[in-house]
Amino acid sequence: MNDIYKILVRPLFFRMNAEKAHEVASSLLSCIEKFPVLRKAIETFINTPTQTTNVFGINFPNKIGLAAGFDKDGHFPGICSSFGFGHMEIGTVTPKPQPGNPKPRLFRLVKQESIINRMGFNNQGAESMCRRVQRSYPKGNRIAPLGINIGKAKTTPIKETLNDYLSCIETLDEVADYFTINISSPNTPGLRDLHKREFLDPLLKGIDVKVSELSRENNKEKTPCLLKVSPDETFNSLEEILDIAIKNNVRGIVATNTTTSRPKNIIMNESGGLSGKIIEEKSLKIIKFLHKQSNGNLPIIGVGGIKDVDSAKRKLDAGASLVQIYSGFVYEGPLLVKKIVKGLKKREQWMT
Ligand SMILES: Cc1cc2nc3c(=O)[nH]c(=O)nc-3n(C[C@H](O)[C@H](O)[C@H](O)COP(=O)(O)O)c2cc1C
């Protein structure tokens, strides 16, 4: 079945330019999303094994999640859970709709099984996402938890950034199982400056106050907030970020986003964030460092270059509690999730 994707489906998609292919795939998935019977049929057909794990107080049916950016507006989390994903992170969403950067802004590096993107948080805004998720993937009727990745608008000055994150949290708290505070996408001017103490400390403090307030008002647990970091930070900077995150009750780190650096074998001269197989080592180093530095006390979601059982296992061995995939899903197809979950389960059984 995986071969059918590689032999028949992928060549069709790869004949289109990368963004067009993503639009076509998203339309198909959004269409299936509207038919719960089809979703159920796909779930039964794929039949991904369960390997339940509890991380930051949430039960996940397995350790493999969909990374942010694939479903920016929450059009198809249900069908992704039918494909076997143990969680889906939708977004990045901003308070109001914004168009993102001019096209072309998405490029495949097929030989290196990698992608360059400079999408720039194109999205339909938090209110529209909230209504959509309430309709198609409501709380209480989920196979897999739903994370919401939130960011700042392109035009918001860095000093007013907190308001954007608070606005997203206020609008989406009722539908989110967890939030990821995205400070690491390279395509929004100034966003990565939020890694600096002078901005990060007040930002995370403000967010913690808001989720505490919402928890009291609605008589429920605080929605866990995670922080998504860049692979381009130094270890010194990451040490400081960990400190600030722990102090402000951040419940986990998503490591990592895309890189702006370019290994020697990348000849494509496009700006933006690089993802896929080529960033595996870079994100692995960061995960190992964060795990060691936090004494394993802060859960890590490992992202970057996962494309098979081995690469997922390397992330888990480096200290990640969960992992996420974006580029690998594009190159390997929807059966990749089951393949990894099955493979990991088998290896765990051998160990015991
Ligand atoms: C086209 C594209 C769009 C992305 N958009 C977002 C985004 O909106 N927010 C975010 O936090 N990460 C975004 N990412 C980064 C991914 O979530 C992930 O961190 C990164 O691609 C590394 O994982 P991978 O090697 O499995 O692709 C995007 C990645 C790609 C390829």
The ligand as a Gaussian input file, in Angstrom:
#p B3LYP/6-31G(d) Opt

LIG

0 1
 C        5.385000      23.891000       4.416000
 C        5.652000      23.946000       5.883000
 C        4.909000      24.799000       6.697000
 C        5.146000      24.848000       8.064000
 N        4.395000      25.674000       8.845000
 C        4.596000      25.697000      10.175000
 C        3.789000      26.496000      11.012000
 O        2.864000      27.173000      10.557000
 N        4.070000      26.514000      12.328000
 C        5.068000      25.749000      12.897000
 O        5.272000      25.789000      14.108000
 N        5.839000      24.964000      12.116000
 C        5.617000      24.914000      10.786000
 N        6.399000      24.102000      10.016000
 C        7.493000      23.330000      10.634000
 C        7.080000      21.893000      10.974000
 O        6.047000      21.876000      11.922000
 C        8.288000      21.113000      11.541000
 O        8.694000      21.710000      12.741000
 C        9.456000      21.093000      10.576000
 O        9.007000      20.982000       9.248000
 C       10.414000      19.935000      10.867000
 O        9.756000      18.689000      10.725000
 P        9.876000      17.776000       9.388000
 O       11.340000      17.634000       9.093000
 O        9.185000      16.498000       9.755000
 O        9.182000      18.514000       8.307000
 C        6.170000      24.034000       8.638000
 C        6.901000      23.169000       7.813000
 C        6.659000      23.103000       6.462000
 C        7.456000      22.167000       5.593000

